[in-house]
Structure formats: C-alpha cells, structure tokens
C-alpha cells in the first residue's frame, strides 16, 4: 500500500487526513489490536497469522505516515 492518507491542505496550510484513501480493513487491525492487547490474541481474533497481522499493521503505519 503506497497511498498516504495524510495530505497537505493548501487552504488551511496544514496536513489533514484523507479518509477516502484509507483501507478500512487496516482500521480493523488497529481495533483488534486495541481490544486484544497483544499481537497473538488479535491475530487469533482476526483469523490470521501473527506475521500477516504484523504486515497489515506496518501497512496501516505507512498509510498514516508513521513508518
């Protein structure tokens, strides 16, 4: 995923989130991690492996500009 959900708003002179570009499946990863409290439990809850969950979390971080 190479799209960033953060874009520059020239009118406001600041960065704003472009939520239309966000893959909402990645938000599900964040919520599962938040609810489960660990990668292992979140992976189990989502029915994926830990490496898959880790990659999806990295995709989310890249999407919001944190990676």
C-alpha positions in Angstrom: 0.0 0.0 0.0 1.7 3.1 -1.2 -1.1 5.6 -0.7 -0.8 8.1 2.1 -4.0 9.1 3.9 -2.3 12.3 5.0 -2.4 15.1 2.5 -1.4 18.8 2.5 -4.4 21.1 2.6 -3.2 24.3 0.8 -6.2 26.3 2.0 -5.5 25.5 5.7 -1.7 25.3 5.3 -1.6 22.1 7.3 -1.8 18.3 6.8 -5.2 16.6 7.0 -6.3 13.0 6.8 -7.7 11.8 3.5 -10.0 9.1 4.9 -11.3 8.1 1.5 -7.9 6.7 0.7 -7.8 4.7 3.9 -8.2 0.9 3.7 -10.8 0.3 6.4 -9.6 -3.3 6.7 -6.4 -1.7 8.3 -8.6 0.1 10.8 -10.0 -3.3 11.7 -6.4 -4.4 12.5 -5.9 -1.4 14.8 -9.2 -2.1 16.6 -8.4 -5.8 17.0 -5.0 -5.0 18.5 -6.6 -2.4 20.8 -9.2 -4.8 22.0 -7.0 -7.9 22.3 -4.0 -6.2 23.9 -1.5 -8.5 22.1 -0.5 -9.4 18.6 -1.2 -13.1 19.2 -4.7 -12.6 20.5 -5.5 -10.0 17.8 -4.3 -12.4 15.1 -6.4 -15.2 16.5 -9.5 -12.9 16.7 -9.0 -11.9 13.1 -8.2 -15.4 11.9 -4.8 -14.5 10.5 -1.2 -15.4 11.5 1.0 -13.1 13.5 3.3 -12.3 10.6 0.2 -11.3 8.5 -1.1 -9.1 11.3 2.4 -7.5 11.6 2.5 -6.7 7.9 -1.0 -5.3 8.0 0.0 -3.1 11.0 3.0 -1.9 9.0 0.7 -1.1 6.1 -1.5 1.0 8.4 1.5 2.8 9.8 2.7 3.6 6.3 -0.8 4.8 5.3 -0.9 7.3 8.1 2.7 8.4 7.7 4.1 6.8 10.9 6.5 4.3 9.3 
